[in-house]
Amino acid sequence: LVPWLGSRWLLTNLVHDLALGVGLYAAATGIMGYKAGQKSYCNLPGYSQHCLYGAYLSASVCGGITACLYLFSGLYCLSRRCRDQRDII
């Protein structure tokens, strides 16, 4: 993909990381956080039924971490683009 995009590689990576990556992971984090909030009754002492609270909570945390990593990656590419550094080819 890099040889075809050439000098547009950093801009394409920036759009992917910021618009798609952060947006989709933030949406998934919000959904998982909402589902974890719905299942918060599972943390009560003595609750014996199977519950996915831990899975929803861990998915929400992982989604948040991944969204932050995508954001930092996109900002790094933006700073490279603004400083007119050479492309990664």
mmCIF file as gemmi writes it, N, C-alpha and C atoms, coordinates in Angstrom:
data_model
loop_
_atom_site.group_PDB
_atom_site.id
_atom_site.type_symbol
_atom_site.label_atom_id
_atom_site.label_alt_id
_atom_site.label_comp_id
_atom_site.label_asym_id
_atom_site.label_entity_id
_atom_site.label_seq_id
_atom_site.pdbx_PDB_ins_code
_atom_site.Cartn_x
_atom_site.Cartn_y
_atom_site.Cartn_z
_atom_site.occupancy
_atom_site.B_iso_or_equiv
_atom_site.pdbx_formal_charge
_atom_site.auth_seq_id
_atom_site.auth_asym_id
_atom_site.pdbx_PDB_model_num
ATOM 1 N N . LEU Axp A 1 ? 0.817 -1.193 0 1 0 ? 1 A 1
ATOM 2 C CA . LEU Axp A 1 ? 0 0 0 1 0 ? 1 A 1
ATOM 3 C C . LEU Axp A 1 ? 0.867 1.266 0 1 0 ? 1 A 1
ATOM 4 N N . VAL Axp A 2 ? 1.98 1.223 0.705 1 0 ? 2 A 1
ATOM 5 C CA . VAL Axp A 2 ? 2.841 2.412 0.781 1 0 ? 2 A 1
ATOM 6 C C . VAL Axp A 2 ? 3.396 2.808 -0.586 1 0 ? 2 A 1
ATOM 7 N N . PRO Axp A 3 ? 3.895 1.871 -1.411 1 0 ? 3 A 1
ATOM 8 C CA . PRO Axp A 3 ? 4.415 2.304 -2.72 1 0 ? 3 A 1
ATOM 9 C C . PRO Axp A 3 ? 3.359 2.954 -3.61 1 0 ? 3 A 1
ATOM 10 N N . TRP Axp A 4 ? 2.119 2.544 -3.505 1 0 ? 4 A 1
ATOM 11 C CA . TRP Axp A 4 ? 1.064 3.138 -4.325 1 0 ? 4 A 1
ATOM 12 C C . TRP Axp A 4 ? 0.675 4.523 -3.831 1 0 ? 4 A 1
ATOM 13 N N . LEU Axp A 5 ? 0.655 4.709 -2.528 1 0 ? 5 A 1
ATOM 14 C CA . LEU Axp A 5 ? 0.228 5.996 -1.98 1 0 ? 5 A 1
ATOM 15 C C . LEU Axp A 5 ? 1.33 7.04 -2.023 1 0 ? 5 A 1
ATOM 16 N N . GLY Axp A 6 ? 2.576 6.603 -1.914 1 0 ? 6 A 1
ATOM 17 C CA . GLY Axp A 6 ? 3.704 7.521 -2.004 1 0 ? 6 A 1
ATOM 18 C C . GLY Axp A 6 ? 3.664 8.614 -0.966 1 0 ? 6 A 1
ATOM 19 N N . SER Axp A 7 ? 3.652 9.853 -1.422 1 0 ? 7 A 1
ATOM 20 C CA . SER Axp A 7 ? 3.707 10.984 -0.492 1 0 ? 7 A 1
ATOM 21 C C . SER Axp A 7 ? 2.397 11.18 0.262 1 0 ? 7 A 1
ATOM 22 N N . ARG Axp A 8 ? 1.342 10.524 -0.181 1 0 ? 8 A 1
ATOM 23 C CA . ARG Axp A 8 ? 0.068 10.636 0.528 1 0 ? 8 A 1
ATOM 24 C C . ARG Axp A 8 ? -0.054 9.621 1.656 1 0 ? 8 A 1
ATOM 25 N N . TRP Axp A 9 ? 1.006 8.854 1.909 1 0 ? 9 A 1
ATOM 26 C CA . TRP Axp A 9 ? 0.947 7.804 2.926 1 0 ? 9 A 1
ATOM 27 C C . TRP Axp A 9 ? 0.662 8.36 4.316 1 0 ? 9 A 1
ATOM 28 N N . LEU Axp A 10 ? 1.371 9.413 4.706 1 0 ? 10 A 1
ATOM 29 C CA . LEU Axp A 10 ? 1.166 9.967 6.045 1 0 ? 10 A 1
ATOM 30 C C . LEU Axp A 10 ? -0.226 10.564 6.199 1 0 ? 10 A 1
ATOM 31 N N . LEU Axp A 11 ? -0.724 11.203 5.164 1 0 ? 11 A 1
ATOM 32 C CA . LEU Axp A 11 ? -2.071 11.766 5.227 1 0 ? 11 A 1
ATOM 33 C C . LEU Axp A 11 ? -3.12 10.655 5.314 1 0 ? 11 A 1
ATOM 34 N N . THR Axp A 12 ? -2.928 9.583 4.56 1 0 ? 12 A 1
ATOM 35 C CA . THR Axp A 12 ? -3.851 8.449 4.617 1 0 ? 12 A 1
ATOM 36 C C . THR Axp A 12 ? -3.817 7.797 5.983 1 0 ? 12 A 1
ATOM 37 N N . ASN Axp A 13 ? -2.636 7.642 6.546 1 0 ? 13 A 1
ATOM 38 C CA . ASN Axp A 13 ? -2.5 7.057 7.881 1 0 ? 13 A 1
ATOM 39 C C . ASN Axp A 13 ? -3.157 7.955 8.926 1 0 ? 13 A 1
ATOM 40 N N . LEU Axp A 14 ? -3.007 9.244 8.77 1 0 ? 14 A 1
ATOM 41 C CA . LEU Axp A 14 ? -3.624 10.196 9.695 1 0 ? 14 A 1
ATOM 42 C C . LEU Axp A 14 ? -5.145 10.098 9.652 1 0 ? 14 A 1
ATOM 43 N N . VAL Axp A 15 ? -5.709 10.066 8.457 1 0 ? 15 A 1
ATOM 44 C CA . VAL Axp A 15 ? -7.164 9.964 8.325 1 0 ? 15 A 1
ATOM 45 C C . VAL Axp A 15 ? -7.652 8.649 8.912 1 0 ? 15 A 1
ATOM 46 N N . HIS Axp A 16 ? -6.941 7.574 8.63 1 0 ? 16 A 1
ATOM 47 C CA . HIS Axp A 16 ? -7.34 6.27 9.161 1 0 ? 16 A 1
ATOM 48 C C . HIS Axp A 16 ? -7.275 6.251 10.675 1 0 ? 16 A 1
ATOM 49 N N . ASP Axp A 17 ? -6.17 6.731 11.223 1 0 ? 17 A 1
ATOM 50 C CA . ASP Axp A 17 ? -5.988 6.663 12.671 1 0 ? 17 A 1
ATOM 51 C C . ASP Axp A 17 ? -6.939 7.577 13.42 1 0 ? 17 A 1
ATOM 52 N N . LEU Axp A 18 ? -7.09 8.793 12.953 1 0 ? 18 A 1
ATOM 53 C CA . LEU Axp A 18 ? -7.925 9.737 13.695 1 0 ? 18 A 1
ATOM 54 C C . LEU Axp A 18 ? -9.416 9.529 13.441 1 0 ? 18 A 1
ATOM 55 N N . ALA Axp A 19 ? -9.799 9.472 12.191 1 0 ? 19 A 1
ATOM 56 C CA . ALA Axp A 19 ? -11.23 9.387 11.893 1 0 ? 19 A 1
ATOM 57 C C . ALA Axp A 19 ? -11.789 7.999 12.165 1 0 ? 19 A 1
ATOM 58 N N . LEU Axp A 20 ? -11.159 7.004 11.597 1 0 ? 20 A 1
ATOM 59 C CA . LEU Axp A 20 ? -11.707 5.659 11.724 1 0 ? 20 A 1
ATOM 60 C C . LEU Axp A 20 ? -11.314 4.993 13.032 1 0 ? 20 A 1
ATOM 61 N N . GLY Axp A 21 ? -10.031 4.985 13.324 1 0 ? 21 A 1
ATOM 62 C CA . GLY Axp A 21 ? -9.567 4.282 14.517 1 0 ? 21 A 1
ATOM 63 C C . GLY Axp A 21 ? -10.121 4.845 15.804 1 0 ? 21 A 1
ATOM 64 N N . VAL Axp A 22 ? -9.903 6.115 16.029 1 0 ? 22 A 1
ATOM 65 C CA . VAL Axp A 22 ? -10.357 6.729 17.283 1 0 ? 22 A 1
ATOM 66 C C . VAL Axp A 22 ? -11.879 6.749 17.345 1 0 ? 22 A 1
ATOM 67 N N . GLY Axp A 23 ? -12.519 7.077 16.244 1 0 ? 23 A 1
ATOM 68 C CA . GLY Axp A 23 ? -13.981 7.135 16.241 1 0 ? 23 A 1
ATOM 69 C C . GLY Axp A 23 ? -14.629 5.8 16.532 1 0 ? 23 A 1
ATOM 70 N N . LEU Axp A 24 ? -14.168 4.771 15.848 1 0 ? 24 A 1
ATOM 71 C CA . LEU Axp A 24 ? -14.779 3.456 16.05 1 0 ? 24 A 1
ATOM 72 C C . LEU Axp A 24 ? -14.453 2.875 17.416 1 0 ? 24 A 1
ATOM 73 N N . TYR Axp A 25 ? -13.218 3.03 17.862 1 0 ? 25 A 1
ATOM 74 C CA . TYR Axp A 25 ? -12.877 2.504 19.186 1 0 ? 25 A 1
ATOM 75 C C . TYR Axp A 25 ? -13.56 3.292 20.298 1 0 ? 25 A 1
ATOM 76 N N . ALA Axp A 26 ? -13.733 4.59 20.109 1 0 ? 26 A 1
ATOM 77 C CA . ALA Axp A 26 ? -14.455 5.374 21.117 1 0 ? 26 A 1
ATOM 78 C C . ALA Axp A 26 ? -15.922 4.954 21.175 1 0 ? 26 A 1
ATOM 79 N N . ALA Axp A 27 ? -16.512 4.685 20.016 1 0 ? 27 A 1
ATOM 80 C CA . ALA Axp A 27 ? -17.896 4.208 19.999 1 0 ? 27 A 1
ATOM 81 C C . ALA Axp A 27 ? -18.011 2.842 20.668 1 0 ? 27 A 1
ATOM 82 N N . ALA Axp A 28 ? -17.082 1.946 20.363 1 0 ? 28 A 1
ATOM 83 C CA . ALA Axp A 28 ? -17.106 0.621 20.994 1 0 ? 28 A 1
ATOM 84 C C . ALA Axp A 28 ? -16.892 0.724 22.498 1 0 ? 28 A 1
ATOM 85 N N . THR Axp A 29 ? -16.024 1.629 22.92 1 0 ? 29 A 1
ATOM 86 C CA . THR Axp A 29 ? -15.795 1.829 24.353 1 0 ? 29 A 1
ATOM 87 C C . THR Axp A 29 ? -17.061 2.344 25.026 1 0 ? 29 A 1
ATOM 88 N N . GLY Axp A 30 ? -17.745 3.265 24.38 1 0 ? 30 A 1
ATOM 89 C CA . GLY Axp A 30 ? -19 3.77 24.934 1 0 ? 30 A 1
ATOM 90 C C . GLY Axp A 30 ? -20.058 2.687 25.053 1 0 ? 30 A 1
ATOM 91 N N . ILE Axp A 31 ? -20.169 1.856 24.038 1 0 ? 31 A 1
ATOM 92 C CA . ILE Axp A 31 ? -21.148 0.764 24.073 1 0 ? 31 A 1
ATOM 93 C C . ILE Axp A 31 ? -20.805 -0.231 25.17 1 0 ? 31 A 1
ATOM 94 N N . MET Axp A 32 ? -19.539 -0.61 25.267 1 0 ? 32 A 1
ATOM 95 C CA . MET Axp A 32 ? -19.141 -1.571 26.299 1 0 ? 32 A 1
ATOM 96 C C . MET Axp A 32 ? -19.293 -0.973 27.696 1 0 ? 32 A 1
ATOM 97 N N . GLY Axp A 33 ? -19.02 0.319 27.837 1 0 ? 33 A 1
ATOM 98 C CA . GLY Axp A 33 ? -19.227 0.979 29.129 1 0 ? 33 A 1
ATOM 99 C C . GLY Axp A 33 ? -20.696 1.012 29.507 1 0 ? 33 A 1
ATOM 100 N N . TYR Axp A 34 ? -21.549 1.261 28.528 1 0 ? 34 A 1
ATOM 101 C CA . TYR Axp A 34 ? -22.993 1.256 28.774 1 0 ? 34 A 1
ATOM 102 C C . TYR Axp A 34 ? -23.467 -0.137 29.187 1 0 ? 34 A 1
ATOM 103 N N . LYS Axp A 35 ? -22.983 -1.164 28.481 1 0 ? 35 A 1
ATOM 104 C CA . LYS Axp A 35 ? -23.372 -2.536 28.819 1 0 ? 35 A 1
ATOM 105 C C . LYS Axp A 35 ? -22.843 -2.935 30.193 1 0 ? 35 A 1
ATOM 106 N N . ALA Axp A 36 ? -21.635 -2.485 30.528 1 0 ? 36 A 1
ATOM 107 C CA . ALA Axp A 36 ? -21.09 -2.782 31.86 1 0 ? 36 A 1
ATOM 108 C C . ALA Axp A 36 ? -21.929 -2.106 32.936 1 0 ? 36 A 1
ATOM 109 N N . GLY Axp A 37 ? -22.404 -0.898 32.657 1 0 ? 37 A 1
ATOM 110 C CA . GLY Axp A 37 ? -23.273 -0.209 33.606 1 0 ? 37 A 1
ATOM 111 C C . GLY Axp A 37 ? -24.592 -0.933 33.799 1 0 ? 37 A 1
ATOM 112 N N . GLN Axp A 38 ? -25.102 -1.528 32.723 1 0 ? 38 A 1
ATOM 113 C CA . GLN Axp A 38 ? -26.339 -2.299 32.834 1 0 ? 38 A 1
ATOM 114 C C . GLN Axp A 38 ? -26.144 -3.56 33.674 1 0 ? 38 A 1
ATOM 115 N N . LYS Axp A 39 ? -24.966 -4.138 33.626 1 0 ? 39 A 1
ATOM 116 C CA . LYS Axp A 39 ? -24.699 -5.391 34.338 1 0 ? 39 A 1
ATOM 117 C C . LYS Axp A 39 ? -24.02 -5.161 35.683 1 0 ? 39 A 1
ATOM 118 N N . SER Axp A 40 ? -24.027 -3.937 36.189 1 0 ? 40 A 1
ATOM 119 C CA . SER Axp A 40 ? -23.3 -3.644 37.424 1 0 ? 40 A 1
ATOM 120 C C . SER Axp A 40 ? -23.902 -4.332 38.642 1 0 ? 40 A 1
ATOM 121 N N . TYR Axp A 41 ? -25.136 -4.806 38.551 1 0 ? 41 A 1
ATOM 122 C CA . TYR Axp A 41 ? -25.735 -5.53 39.678 1 0 ? 41 A 1
ATOM 123 C C . TYR Axp A 41 ? -25.024 -6.852 39.939 1 0 ? 41 A 1
ATOM 124 N N . CYS Axp A 42 ? -24.255 -7.331 38.987 1 0 ? 42 A 1
ATOM 125 C CA . CYS Axp A 42 ? -23.558 -8.611 39.141 1 0 ? 42 A 1
ATOM 126 C C . CYS Axp A 42 ? -22.466 -8.543 40.2 1 0 ? 42 A 1
ATOM 127 N N . ASN Axp A 43 ? -22.047 -7.36 40.587 1 0 ? 43 A 1
ATOM 128 C CA . ASN Axp A 43 ? -20.982 -7.221 41.582 1 0 ? 43 A 1
ATOM 129 C C . ASN Axp A 43 ? -21.485 -7.359 43.005 1 0 ? 43 A 1
ATOM 130 N N . LEU Axp A 44 ? -22.772 -7.522 43.183 1 0 ? 44 A 1
ATOM 131 C CA . LEU Axp A 44 ? -23.324 -7.654 44.53 1 0 ? 44 A 1
ATOM 132 C C . LEU Axp A 44 ? -22.826 -8.935 45.183 1 0 ? 44 A 1
ATOM 133 N N . PRO Axp A 45 ? -22.507 -8.876 46.473 1 0 ? 45 A 1
ATOM 134 C CA . PRO Axp A 45 ? -22.073 -10.094 47.164 1 0 ? 45 A 1
ATOM 135 C C . PRO Axp A 45 ? -23.207 -11.119 47.171 1 0 ? 45 A 1
ATOM 136 N N . GLY Axp A 46 ? -22.869 -12.336 46.899 1 0 ? 46 A 1
ATOM 137 C CA . GLY Axp A 46 ? -23.841 -13.416 46.913 1 0 ? 46 A 1
ATOM 138 C C . GLY Axp A 46 ? -24.584 -13.617 45.606 1 0 ? 46 A 1
ATOM 139 N N . TYR Axp A 47 ? -24.289 -12.828 44.577 1 0 ? 47 A 1
ATOM 140 C CA . TYR Axp A 47 ? -24.949 -13.02 43.283 1 0 ? 47 A 1
ATOM 141 C C . TYR Axp A 47 ? -24.316 -14.223 42.615 1 0 ? 47 A 1
ATOM 142 N N . SER Axp A 48 ? -25.105 -15.247 42.349 1 0 ? 48 A 1
ATOM 143 C CA . SER Axp A 48 ? -24.529 -16.521 41.904 1 0 ? 48 A 1
ATOM 144 C C . SER Axp A 48 ? -24.716 -16.799 40.418 1 0 ? 48 A 1
ATOM 145 N N . GLN Axp A 49 ? -25.454 -15.991 39.698 1 0 ? 49 A 1
ATOM 146 C CA . GLN Axp A 49 ? -25.697 -16.247 38.279 1 0 ? 49 A 1
ATOM 147 C C . GLN Axp A 49 ? -24.499 -15.806 37.43 1 0 ? 49 A 1
ATOM 148 N N . HIS Axp A 50 ? -24.367 -16.429 36.271 1 0 ? 50 A 1
ATOM 149 C CA . HIS Axp A 50 ? -23.302 -16.069 35.336 1 0 ? 50 A 1
ATOM 150 C C . HIS Axp A 50 ? -23.553 -14.655 34.809 1 0 ? 50 A 1
ATOM 151 N N . CYS Axp A 51 ? -22.52 -13.845 34.788 1 0 ? 51 A 1
ATOM 152 C CA . CYS Axp A 51 ? -22.667 -12.453 34.369 1 0 ? 51 A 1
ATOM 153 C C . CYS Axp A 51 ? -21.45 -12.035 33.557 1 0 ? 51 A 1
ATOM 154 N N . LEU Axp A 52 ? -21.671 -11.187 32.567 1 0 ? 52 A 1
ATOM 155 C CA . LEU Axp A 52 ? -20.594 -10.729 31.691 1 0 ? 52 A 1
ATOM 156 C C . LEU Axp A 52 ? -20.076 -9.343 32.058 1 0 ? 52 A 1
ATOM 157 N N . TYR Axp A 53 ? -20.268 -8.927 33.307 1 0 ? 53 A 1
ATOM 158 C CA . TYR Axp A 53 ? -19.818 -7.6 33.718 1 0 ? 53 A 1
ATOM 159 C C . TYR Axp A 53 ? -18.314 -7.449 33.522 1 0 ? 53 A 1
ATOM 160 N N . GLY Axp A 54 ? -17.547 -8.438 33.953 1 0 ? 54 A 1
ATOM 161 C CA . GLY Axp A 54 ? -16.087 -8.366 33.821 1 0 ? 54 A 1
ATOM 162 C C . GLY Axp A 54 ? -15.653 -8.297 32.368 1 0 ? 54 A 1
ATOM 163 N N . ALA Axp A 55 ? -16.33 -9.043 31.503 1 0 ? 55 A 1
ATOM 164 C CA . ALA Axp A 55 ? -15.988 -9.021 30.079 1 0 ? 55 A 1
ATOM 165 C C . ALA Axp A 55 ? -16.296 -7.658 29.467 1 0 ? 55 A 1
ATOM 166 N N . TYR Axp A 56 ? -17.449 -7.106 29.795 1 0 ? 56 A 1
ATOM 167 C CA . TYR Axp A 56 ? -17.797 -5.783 29.273 1 0 ? 56 A 1
ATOM 168 C C . TYR Axp A 56 ? -16.852 -4.707 29.805 1 0 ? 56 A 1
ATOM 169 N N . LEU Axp A 57 ? -16.516 -4.802 31.063 1 0 ? 57 A 1
ATOM 170 C CA . LEU Axp A 57 ? -15.625 -3.81 31.654 1 0 ? 57 A 1
ATOM 171 C C . LEU Axp A 57 ? -14.23 -3.886 31.046 1 0 ? 57 A 1
ATOM 172 N N . SER Axp A 58 ? -13.696 -5.102 30.885 1 0 ? 58 A 1
ATOM 173 C CA . SER Axp A 58 ? -12.361 -5.237 30.299 1 0 ? 58 A 1
ATOM 174 C C . SER Axp A 58 ? -12.368 -4.837 28.825 1 0 ? 58 A 1
ATOM 175 N N . ALA Axp A 59 ? -13.451 -5.133 28.099 1 0 ? 59 A 1
ATOM 176 C CA . ALA Axp A 59 ? -13.541 -4.694 26.703 1 0 ? 59 A 1
ATOM 177 C C . ALA Axp A 59 ? -13.585 -3.175 26.619 1 0 ? 59 A 1
ATOM 178 N N . SER Axp A 60 ? -14.256 -2.551 27.553 1 0 ? 60 A 1
ATOM 179 C CA . SER Axp A 60 ? -14.316 -1.092 27.582 1 0 ? 60 A 1
ATOM 180 C C . SER Axp A 60 ? -12.944 -0.485 27.854 1 0 ? 60 A 1
ATOM 181 N N . VAL Axp A 61 ? -12.214 -1.058 28.795 1 0 ? 61 A 1
ATOM 182 C CA . VAL Axp A 61 ? -10.868 -0.557 29.114 1 0 ? 61 A 1
ATOM 183 C C . VAL Axp A 61 ? -9.928 -0.76 27.93 1 0 ? 61 A 1
ATOM 184 N N . CYS Axp A 62 ? -9.962 -1.941 27.311 1 0 ? 62 A 1
ATOM 185 C CA . CYS Axp A 62 ? -9.097 -2.2 26.15 1 0 ? 62 A 1
ATOM 186 C C . CYS Axp A 62 ? -9.447 -1.277 24.985 1 0 ? 62 A 1
ATOM 187 N N . GLY Axp A 63 ? -10.735 -1.027 24.778 1 0 ? 63 A 1
ATOM 188 C CA . GLY Axp A 63 ? -11.14 -0.102 23.723 1 0 ? 63 A 1
ATOM 189 C C . GLY Axp A 63 ? -10.653 1.31 23.98 1 0 ? 63 A 1
ATOM 190 N N . GLY Axp A 64 ? -10.696 1.736 25.232 1 0 ? 64 A 1
ATOM 191 C CA . GLY Axp A 64 ? -10.194 3.067 25.576 1 0 ? 64 A 1
ATOM 192 C C . GLY Axp A 64 ? -8.697 3.195 25.366 1 0 ? 64 A 1
ATOM 193 N N . ILE Axp A 65 ? -7.96 2.169 25.757 1 0 ? 65 A 1
ATOM 194 C CA . ILE Axp A 65 ? -6.503 2.18 25.558 1 0 ? 65 A 1
ATOM 195 C C . ILE Axp A 65 ? -6.172 2.204 24.073 1 0 ? 65 A 1
ATOM 196 N N . THR Axp A 66 ? -6.875 1.385 23.291 1 0 ? 66 A 1
ATOM 197 C CA . THR Axp A 66 ? -6.618 1.333 21.857 1 0 ? 66 A 1
ATOM 198 C C . THR Axp A 66 ? -6.978 2.651 21.184 1 0 ? 66 A 1
ATOM 199 N N . ALA Axp A 67 ? -8.065 3.282 21.606 1 0 ? 67 A 1
ATOM 200 C CA . ALA Axp A 67 ? -8.431 4.588 21.046 1 0 ? 67 A 1
ATOM 201 C C . ALA Axp A 67 ? -7.349 5.619 21.34 1 0 ? 67 A 1
ATOM 202 N N . CYS Axp A 68 ? -6.791 5.58 22.538 1 0 ? 68 A 1
ATOM 203 C CA . CYS Axp A 68 ? -5.7 6.511 22.881 1 0 ? 68 A 1
ATOM 204 C C . CYS Axp A 68 ? -4.469 6.247 22.03 1 0 ? 68 A 1
ATOM 205 N N . LEU Axp A 69 ? -4.139 4.973 21.809 1 0 ? 69 A 1
ATOM 206 C CA . LEU Axp A 69 ? -2.981 4.65 20.974 1 0 ? 69 A 1
ATOM 207 C C . LEU Axp A 69 ? -3.191 5.114 19.533 1 0 ? 69 A 1
ATOM 208 N N . TYR Axp A 70 ? -4.396 4.908 19.003 1 0 ? 70 A 1
ATOM 209 C CA . TYR Axp A 70 ? -4.694 5.404 17.664 1 0 ? 70 A 1
ATOM 210 C C . TYR Axp A 70 ? -4.595 6.924 17.613 1 0 ? 70 A 1
ATOM 211 N N . LEU Axp A 71 ? -5.061 7.603 18.636 1 0 ? 71 A 1
ATOM 212 C CA . LEU Axp A 71 ? -4.991 9.059 18.678 1 0 ? 71 A 1
ATOM 213 C C . LEU Axp A 71 ? -3.543 9.53 18.688 1 0 ? 71 A 1
ATOM 214 N N . PHE Axp A 72 ? -2.71 8.913 19.516 1 0 ? 72 A 1
ATOM 215 C CA . PHE Axp A 72 ? -1.295 9.294 19.56 1 0 ? 72 A 1
ATOM 216 C C . PHE Axp A 72 ? -0.605 9.003 18.234 1 0 ? 72 A 1
ATOM 217 N N . SER Axp A 73 ? -0.945 7.886 17.595 1 0 ? 73 A 1
ATOM 218 C CA . SER Axp A 73 ? -0.36 7.56 16.298 1 0 ? 73 A 1
ATOM 219 C C . SER Axp A 73 ? -0.748 8.595 15.249 1 0 ? 73 A 1
ATOM 220 N N . GLY Axp A 74 ? -1.996 8.979 15.235 1 0 ? 74 A 1
ATOM 221 C CA . GLY Axp A 74 ? -2.443 9.988 14.279 1 0 ? 74 A 1
ATOM 222 C C . GLY Axp A 74 ? -1.814 11.342 14.523 1 0 ? 74 A 1
ATOM 223 N N . LEU Axp A 75 ? -1.689 11.727 15.781 1 0 ? 75 A 1
ATOM 224 C CA . LEU Axp A 75 ? -1.048 13.007 16.096 1 0 ? 75 A 1
ATOM 225 C C . LEU Axp A 75 ? 0.432 12.994 15.739 1 0 ? 75 A 1
ATOM 226 N N . TYR Axp A 76 ? 1.082 11.842 15.899 1 0 ? 76 A 1
ATOM 227 C CA . TYR Axp A 76 ? 2.487 11.723 15.508 1 0 ? 76 A 1
ATOM 228 C C . TYR Axp A 76 ? 2.626 11.898 13.995 1 0 ? 76 A 1
ATOM 229 N N . CYS Axp A 77 ? 1.741 11.257 13.235 1 0 ? 77 A 1
ATOM 230 C CA . CYS Axp A 77 ? 1.789 11.409 11.781 1 0 ? 77 A 1
ATOM 231 C C . CYS Axp A 77 ? 1.494 12.848 11.374 1 0 ? 77 A 1
ATOM 232 N N . LEU Axp A 78 ? 0.587 13.499 12.08 1 0 ? 78 A 1
ATOM 233 C CA . LEU Axp A 78 ? 0.291 14.9 11.79 1 0 ? 78 A 1
ATOM 234 C C . LEU Axp A 78 ? 1.5 15.783 12.067 1 0 ? 78 A 1
ATOM 235 N N . SER Axp A 79 ? 2.208 15.521 13.157 1 0 ? 79 A 1
ATOM 236 C CA . SER Axp A 79 ? 3.397 16.324 13.455 1 0 ? 79 A 1
ATOM 237 C C . SER Axp A 79 ? 4.494 16.075 12.429 1 0 ? 79 A 1
ATOM 238 N N . ARG Axp A 80 ? 4.636 14.831 11.959 1 0 ? 80 A 1
ATOM 239 C CA . ARG Axp A 80 ? 5.611 14.544 10.897 1 0 ? 80 A 1
ATOM 240 C C . ARG Axp A 80 ? 5.238 15.287 9.624 1 0 ? 80 A 1
ATOM 241 N N . ARG Axp A 81 ? 3.96 15.299 9.331 1 0 ? 81 A 1
ATOM 242 C CA . ARG Axp A 81 ? 3.494 15.958 8.116 1 0 ? 81 A 1
ATOM 243 C C . ARG Axp A 81 ? 3.733 17.466 8.196 1 0 ? 81 A 1
ATOM 244 N N . CYS Axp A 82 ? 3.497 18.056 9.357 1 0 ? 82 A 1
ATOM 245 C CA . CYS Axp A 82 ? 3.686 19.499 9.523 1 0 ? 82 A 1
ATOM 246 C C . CYS Axp A 82 ? 5.154 19.896 9.474 1 0 ? 82 A 1
ATOM 247 N N . ARG Axp A 83 ? 6.042 19 9.882 1 0 ? 83 A 1
ATOM 248 C CA . ARG Axp A 83 ? 7.474 19.302 9.87 1 0 ? 83 A 1
ATOM 249 C C . ARG Axp A 83 ? 8.125 18.938 8.544 1 0 ? 83 A 1
ATOM 250 N N . ASP Axp A 84 ? 7.33 18.466 7.581 1 0 ? 84 A 1
ATOM 251 C CA . ASP Axp A 84 ? 7.822 18.082 6.248 1 0 ? 84 A 1
ATOM 252 C C . ASP Axp A 84 ? 8.947 17.067 6.305 1 0 ? 84 A 1
ATOM 253 N N . GLN Axp A 85 ? 8.805 16.087 7.163 1 0 ? 85 A 1
ATOM 254 C CA . GLN Axp A 85 ? 9.804 15.026 7.205 1 0 ? 85 A 1
ATOM 255 C C . GLN Axp A 85 ? 9.574 14.075 6.048 1 0 ? 85 A 1
ATOM 256 N N . ARG Axp A 86 ? 10.595 13.292 5.768 1 0 ? 86 A 1
ATOM 257 C CA . ARG Axp A 86 ? 10.51 12.352 4.656 1 0 ? 86 A 1
ATOM 258 C C . ARG Axp A 86 ? 9.475 11.287 4.946 1 0 ? 86 A 1
ATOM 259 N N . ASP Axp A 87 ? 8.902 10.786 3.889 1 0 ? 87 A 1
ATOM 260 C CA . ASP Axp A 87 ? 7.906 9.732 4.018 1 0 ? 87 A 1
ATOM 261 C C . ASP Axp A 87 ? 8.567 8.415 4.398 1 0 ? 87 A 1
ATOM 262 N N . ILE Axp A 88 ? 7.736 7.477 4.802 1 0 ? 88 A 1
ATOM 263 C CA . ILE Axp A 88 ? 8.231 6.175 5.25 1 0 ? 88 A 1
ATOM 264 C C . ILE Axp A 88 ? 8.175 5.202 4.078 1 0 ? 88 A 1
ATOM 265 N N . ILE Axp A 89 ? 9.013 5.409 3.081 1 0 ? 89 A 1
ATOM 266 C CA . ILE Axp A 89 ? 9.024 4.52 1.912 1 0 ? 89 A 1
ATOM 267 C C . ILE Axp A 89 ? 10.382 3.888 1.8 1 0 ? 89 A 1
